Amino acid sequence: MAQHERLQQMREWIKTTPEISLDQLMEEYRISRDTARRDLIQLEQEGKIIRVKNGLIRVGTNTTVQYDRRTEQPEKDRIAQRAITYITPHQKIILDAATTVARMTVHLPVQPVQVITNSLAVVEQLESRPEIELYVTGGKLDRHARSLVGIKTADDILNYQVDRVFLGACGLTEQGVFAENLEEAIVKKAMIRSSAEIIVLADHTKFEKRFLHKVCDLDQIDVLITDERPTGQWHGCKKPISCLK
């Protein structure tokens, strides 16, 4: 079966099935795992599905993908490594709960830093690092994102004043940064208010995605770290873009 025929059948399948595994795709179409992954990439680019580990979730079913099911992408790791270059000894920083931001902790060199976070993944990575002074917010546990969210979290963050905040983005357009839900947006806004400099980490798949909840205008960002330079409609952006390409 040609790919275009297979993809059309998959589009019809996901209309009635919210989750499909790679194994199901391989068995149904008698294709390899690599071929199934390539098909999922195509469907994700069309905005039909969200890739998770070992399968897909239909867009609109649950856009907040559970943290441990999110796909590992090499570009996110490279973005995280670039972000580390913006941290110097004795800085006070906020790390939010985005997966790309959490990857920063893997590459963080041994140096004294004060870190404030609402991310359980960040806490797990840094709790054994004695040179890092770690502060964890309160708030409601979001099990899907493995983070603390809500008004309590935002209030806690506003008690700090830091040098830099490192934020992820669910969507990024010329109009600004967007979050998928209100509680997440409230926390990100508090982080921005508490920081002297705002650094956003976003791979190219987040470009031109706009959600209900706006976090900030593009002009409020001090640095955007990404893997590909935004297209023509962003030429008016005056902020530094740290691009891996």
C-alpha positions as a Markdown table, in Angstrom:
| # | Residue | x | y | z |
|---|---|---|---|---|
| 1 | Met | 0.0 | 0.0 | 0.0 |
| 2 | Ala | 1.3 | 3.4 | -0.9 |
| 3 | Gln | 2.0 | 5.9 | 1.9 |
| 4 | His | -0.7 | 8.4 | 0.8 |
| 5 | Glu | -3.3 | 5.6 | 0.8 |
| 6 | Arg | -2.2 | 4.4 | 4.2 |
| 7 | Leu | -2.2 | 7.9 | 5.7 |
| 8 | Gln | -5.7 | 8.5 | 4.4 |
| 9 | Gln | -6.9 | 5.3 | 6.1 |
| 10 | Met | -5.1 | 6.4 | 9.3 |
| 11 | Arg | -6.9 | 9.8 | 9.2 |
| 12 | Glu | -10.2 | 7.9 | 9.1 |
| 13 | Trp | -9.1 | 5.6 | 11.9 |
| 14 | Ile | -8.2 | 8.3 | 14.3 |
| 15 | Lys | -11.6 | 10.0 | 13.9 |
| 16 | Thr | -13.1 | 7.2 | 15.9 |
| 17 | Thr | -10.1 | 6.0 | 18.0 |
| 18 | Pro | -8.5 | 8.4 | 20.5 |
| 19 | Glu | -5.3 | 6.4 | 21.0 |
| 20 | Ile | -3.5 | 4.0 | 18.7 |
| 21 | Ser | -0.2 | 2.2 | 19.4 |
| 22 | Leu | 2.7 | 1.7 | 17.1 |
| 23 | Asp | 2.1 | -2.1 | 17.4 |
| 24 | Gln | -1.5 | -1.7 | 16.2 |
| 25 | Leu | -0.3 | 0.4 | 13.2 |
| 26 | Met | 2.4 | -2.2 | 12.4 |
| 27 | Glu | 0.0 | -5.1 | 12.5 |
| 28 | Glu | -2.8 | -3.4 | 10.6 |
| 29 | Tyr | -0.7 | -2.2 | 7.7 |
| 30 | Arg | 2.1 | -4.7 | 7.9 |
| 31 | Ile | 4.8 | -2.0 | 8.1 |
| 32 | Ser | 8.0 | -1.7 | 10.1 |
| 33 | Arg | 8.3 | 0.4 | 13.2 |
| 34 | Asp | 10.4 | 3.0 | 11.4 |
| 35 | Thr | 7.7 | 3.3 | 8.7 |
| 36 | Ala | 5.0 | 3.7 | 11.4 |
| 37 | Arg | 7.0 | 6.4 | 13.0 |
| 38 | Arg | 7.4 | 8.3 | 9.7 |
| 39 | Asp | 3.7 | 8.1 | 9.2 |
| 40 | Leu | 3.1 | 9.5 | 12.6 |
| 41 | Ile | 5.5 | 12.4 | 12.0 |
| 42 | Gln | 3.5 | 13.2 | 8.8 |
| 43 | Leu | 0.1 | 13.1 | 10.7 |
| 44 | Glu | 1.6 | 15.3 | 13.5 |
| 45 | Gln | 2.7 | 17.9 | 11.0 |
| 46 | Glu | -0.8 | 18.0 | 9.7 |
| 47 | Gly | -2.1 | 18.7 | 13.2 |
| 48 | Lys | -4.1 | 15.4 | 13.3 |
| 49 | Ile | -2.3 | 13.7 | 16.3 |
| 50 | Ile | 0.2 | 14.2 | 19.1 |
| 51 | Arg | 3.0 | 11.6 | 19.1 |
| 52 | Val | 3.6 | 9.9 | 22.4 |
| 53 | Lys | 5.9 | 7.0 | 23.3 |
| 54 | Asn | 4.9 | 3.9 | 21.3 |
| 55 | Gly | 1.9 | 5.5 | 19.6 |
| 56 | Leu | -0.4 | 8.5 | 19.1 |
| 57 | Ile | -3.1 | 10.5 | 20.8 |
| 58 | Arg | -5.8 | 12.2 | 18.6 |
| 59 | Val | -5.7 | 16.0 | 18.8 |
| 60 | Gly | -8.6 | 17.2 | 21.0 |
| 61 | Thr | -8.6 | 14.0 | 23.1 |
| 62 | Asn | -6.0 | 15.1 | 25.6 |
| 63 | Thr | -3.6 | 17.8 | 24.4 |
| 64 | Thr | -1.8 | 17.8 | 27.8 |
| 65 | Val | 0.2 | 14.7 | 27.2 |
| 66 | Gln | 1.3 | 12.8 | 30.3 |
| 67 | Tyr | 5.0 | 13.8 | 31.1 |
| 68 | Asp | 6.5 | 10.3 | 30.9 |
| 69 | Arg | 4.8 | 9.6 | 27.5 |
| 70 | Arg | 6.2 | 12.6 | 25.7 |
| 71 | Thr | 8.6 | 11.8 | 22.9 |
| 72 | Glu | 12.3 | 12.4 | 23.2 |
| 73 | Gln | 13.5 | 14.7 | 20.5 |
| 74 | Pro | 17.3 | 15.3 | 19.8 |
| 75 | Glu | 16.6 | 19.0 | 19.0 |
| 76 | Lys | 15.1 | 19.6 | 22.4 |
| 77 | Asp | 18.3 | 18.3 | 24.0 |
| 78 | Arg | 20.4 | 20.5 | 21.8 |
| 79 | Ile | 18.3 | 23.5 | 22.7 |
| 80 | Ala | 18.7 | 22.7 | 26.4 |
| 81 | Gln | 22.5 | 22.5 | 25.9 |
| 82 | Arg | 22.5 | 26.0 | 24.3 |
| 83 | Ala | 20.4 | 27.3 | 27.2 |
| 84 | Ile | 23.0 | 26.2 | 29.7 |
| 85 | Thr | 25.4 | 28.8 | 28.2 |
| 86 | Tyr | 23.2 | 31.5 | 29.6 |
| 87 | Ile | 23.8 | 30.3 | 33.2 |
| 88 | Thr | 26.7 | 31.6 | 35.2 |
| 89 | Pro | 27.9 | 30.8 | 38.8 |
| 90 | His | 25.9 | 32.3 | 41.6 |
| 91 | Gln | 22.9 | 33.2 | 39.4 |
| 92 | Lys | 19.4 | 33.0 | 40.6 |
| 93 | Ile | 17.2 | 31.3 | 38.0 |
| 94 | Ile | 13.7 | 29.9 | 37.6 |
| 95 | Leu | 13.2 | 26.6 | 35.6 |
| 96 | Asp | 9.6 | 26.0 | 34.5 |
| 97 | Ala | 8.0 | 22.6 | 34.0 |
| 98 | Ala | 8.6 | 22.2 | 30.2 |
| 99 | Thr | 10.4 | 19.1 | 29.1 |
| 100 | Thr | 13.0 | 21.0 | 27.1 |
| 101 | Val | 13.8 | 23.1 | 30.2 |
| 102 | Ala | 14.0 | 20.0 | 32.3 |
| 103 | Arg | 16.7 | 18.7 | 29.9 |
| 104 | Met | 18.9 | 21.6 | 31.0 |
| 105 | Thr | 19.5 | 19.9 | 34.4 |
| 106 | Val | 21.3 | 17.0 | 32.7 |
| 107 | His | 23.9 | 19.3 | 31.2 |
| 108 | Leu | 24.2 | 21.8 | 34.1 |
| 109 | Pro | 27.9 | 22.0 | 35.1 |
| 110 | Val | 29.0 | 21.9 | 38.7 |
| 111 | Gln | 28.6 | 25.4 | 39.9 |
| 112 | Pro | 26.8 | 27.2 | 42.7 |
| 113 | Val | 23.4 | 28.3 | 41.4 |
| 114 | Gln | 20.0 | 29.1 | 43.1 |
| 115 | Val | 17.2 | 27.4 | 41.3 |
| 116 | Ile | 13.4 | 27.9 | 41.8 |
| 117 | Thr | 11.1 | 25.4 | 40.1 |
| 118 | Asn | 7.6 | 24.0 | 40.0 |
| 119 | Ser | 8.8 | 20.9 | 38.1 |
| 120 | Leu | 9.1 | 17.5 | 39.7 |
| 121 | Ala | 11.5 | 16.4 | 37.0 |
| 122 | Val | 13.8 | 19.3 | 37.7 |
| 123 | Val | 13.7 | 18.5 | 41.5 |
| 124 | Glu | 14.6 | 14.8 | 40.8 |
| 125 | Gln | 17.6 | 15.8 | 38.7 |
| 126 | Leu | 18.9 | 18.4 | 41.1 |
| 127 | Glu | 18.1 | 17.1 | 44.6 |
| 128 | Ser | 21.4 | 15.3 | 44.8 |
| 129 | Arg | 23.5 | 18.3 | 43.7 |
| 130 | Pro | 24.8 | 19.9 | 46.9 |
| 131 | Glu | 26.2 | 23.0 | 45.1 |
| 132 | Ile | 22.7 | 23.9 | 43.9 |
| 133 | Glu | 20.4 | 25.7 | 46.3 |
| 134 | Leu | 17.0 | 24.4 | 45.3 |
| 135 | Tyr | 13.6 | 26.0 | 46.0 |
| 136 | Val | 10.4 | 24.2 | 45.2 |
| 137 | Thr | 7.0 | 26.0 | 44.9 |
| 138 | Gly | 3.8 | 24.9 | 46.5 |
| 139 | Gly | 0.6 | 24.4 | 44.5 |
| 140 | Lys | -1.7 | 21.8 | 43.1 |
| 141 | Leu | 0.0 | 18.7 | 41.5 |
| 142 | Asp | -0.6 | 18.3 | 37.8 |
| 143 | Arg | 0.2 | 14.6 | 37.4 |
| 144 | His | 0.2 | 14.7 | 33.6 |
| 145 | Ala | 2.8 | 17.5 | 33.5 |
| 146 | Arg | 4.6 | 16.4 | 36.7 |
| 147 | Ser | 4.4 | 20.0 | 37.9 |
| 148 | Leu | 2.9 | 22.2 | 40.6 |
| 149 | Val | 0.4 | 24.7 | 39.2 |
| 150 | Gly | -2.3 | 27.2 | 40.1 |
| 151 | Ile | -2.7 | 30.4 | 42.2 |
| 152 | Lys | -0.7 | 29.0 | 45.1 |
| 153 | Thr | 2.3 | 28.3 | 42.8 |
| 154 | Ala | 2.1 | 31.7 | 41.2 |
| 155 | Asp | 2.0 | 33.4 | 44.7 |
| 156 | Asp | 5.0 | 31.5 | 45.8 |
| 157 | Ile | 7.0 | 32.5 | 42.7 |
| 158 | Leu | 6.1 | 36.2 | 43.1 |
| 159 | Asn | 8.0 | 36.1 | 46.5 |
| 160 | Tyr | 11.3 | 35.6 | 44.5 |
| 161 | Gln | 13.3 | 37.9 | 42.3 |
| 162 | Val | 15.7 | 36.2 | 40.0 |
| 163 | Asp | 18.2 | 37.0 | 37.2 |
| 164 | Arg | 16.7 | 34.7 | 34.5 |
| 165 | Val | 13.7 | 32.5 | 33.9 |
| 166 | Phe | 13.8 | 29.6 | 31.4 |
| 167 | Leu | 10.4 | 29.0 | 29.9 |
| 168 | Gly | 8.9 | 26.4 | 27.5 |
| 169 | Ala | 6.1 | 27.3 | 25.2 |
| 170 | Cys | 3.1 | 25.3 | 24.0 |
| 171 | Gly | 2.7 | 27.7 | 21.1 |
| 172 | Leu | 4.6 | 30.6 | 19.7 |
| 173 | Thr | 3.5 | 33.2 | 17.1 |
| 174 | Glu | 4.4 | 36.7 | 16.2 |
| 175 | Gln | 1.7 | 37.7 | 18.7 |
| 176 | Gly | 3.4 | 36.0 | 21.6 |
| 177 | Val | 3.8 | 32.9 | 23.8 |
| 178 | Phe | 0.8 | 30.7 | 24.5 |
| 179 | Ala | -0.1 | 28.0 | 27.1 |
| 180 | Glu | -2.7 | 25.2 | 26.8 |
| 181 | Asn | -4.4 | 25.8 | 30.1 |
| 182 | Leu | -5.2 | 28.7 | 32.5 |
| 183 | Glu | -3.3 | 27.4 | 35.5 |
| 184 | Glu | -0.1 | 26.9 | 33.4 |
| 185 | Ala | -0.4 | 30.4 | 32.0 |
| 186 | Ile | -0.9 | 32.0 | 35.4 |
| 187 | Val | 2.4 | 30.3 | 36.6 |
| 188 | Lys | 4.4 | 31.4 | 33.6 |
| 189 | Lys | 3.1 | 35.0 | 34.0 |
| 190 | Ala | 4.3 | 35.0 | 37.6 |
| 191 | Met | 7.7 | 33.7 | 36.5 |
| 192 | Ile | 8.0 | 36.5 | 34.0 |
| 193 | Arg | 7.1 | 39.1 | 36.6 |
| 194 | Ser | 9.8 | 37.7 | 39.0 |
| 195 | Ser | 12.6 | 37.7 | 36.5 |
| 196 | Ala | 15.0 | 40.3 | 35.1 |
| 197 | Glu | 15.4 | 38.4 | 31.9 |
| 198 | Ile | 13.1 | 36.0 | 30.0 |
| 199 | Ile | 14.6 | 33.2 | 27.9 |
| 200 | Val | 12.2 | 31.0 | 26.0 |
| 201 | Leu | 13.1 | 27.5 | 24.8 |
| 202 | Ala | 11.0 | 26.2 | 21.8 |
| 203 | Asp | 11.6 | 23.9 | 18.9 |
| 204 | His | 10.2 | 24.7 | 15.5 |
| 205 | Thr | 7.1 | 22.5 | 16.0 |
| 206 | Lys | 5.8 | 25.1 | 18.4 |
| 207 | Phe | 5.8 | 27.9 | 15.8 |
| 208 | Glu | 2.5 | 29.3 | 14.6 |
| 209 | Lys | 0.5 | 27.4 | 17.3 |
| 210 | Arg | -1.8 | 29.6 | 19.2 |
| 211 | Phe | -3.8 | 28.5 | 22.2 |
| 212 | Leu | -6.6 | 30.1 | 24.3 |
| 213 | His | -4.3 | 31.4 | 27.0 |
| 214 | Lys | -1.6 | 34.0 | 26.1 |
| 215 | Val | 1.4 | 34.2 | 28.4 |
| 216 | Cys | 3.2 | 37.3 | 27.1 |
| 217 | Asp | 3.9 | 39.3 | 24.0 |
| 218 | Leu | 6.9 | 38.4 | 21.9 |
| 219 | Asp | 8.5 | 41.7 | 22.7 |
| 220 | Gln | 8.7 | 40.6 | 26.4 |
| 221 | Ile | 11.1 | 37.8 | 25.5 |
| 222 | Asp | 14.8 | 38.7 | 25.9 |
| 223 | Val | 16.1 | 35.6 | 24.1 |
| 224 | Leu | 14.4 | 32.8 | 22.0 |
| 225 | Ile | 16.4 | 29.6 | 21.8 |
| 226 | Thr | 15.2 | 27.3 | 19.0 |
| 227 | Asp | 16.4 | 24.8 | 16.4 |
| 228 | Glu | 15.2 | 26.6 | 13.3 |
| 229 | Arg | 14.8 | 30.3 | 12.5 |
| 230 | Pro | 11.1 | 31.4 | 12.3 |
| 231 | Thr | 9.7 | 32.1 | 8.8 |
| 232 | Gly | 9.1 | 35.4 | 7.0 |
| 233 | Gln | 6.2 | 36.5 | 9.1 |
| 234 | Trp | 8.5 | 36.9 | 12.1 |
| 235 | His | 10.9 | 39.3 | 10.4 |
| 236 | Gly | 9.6 | 42.1 | 12.5 |
| 237 | Cys | 10.9 | 40.4 | 15.6 |
| 238 | Lys | 13.6 | 42.6 | 17.3 |
| 239 | Lys | 14.5 | 40.1 | 20.0 |
| 240 | Pro | 17.7 | 38.0 | 19.9 |
| 241 | Ile | 17.1 | 34.5 | 18.4 |
| 242 | Ser | 19.6 | 31.9 | 19.3 |
| 243 | Cys | 19.2 | 29.4 | 16.5 |
| 244 | Leu | 21.0 | 26.0 | 16.3 |
| 245 | Lys | 21.0 | 26.2 | 12.5 |
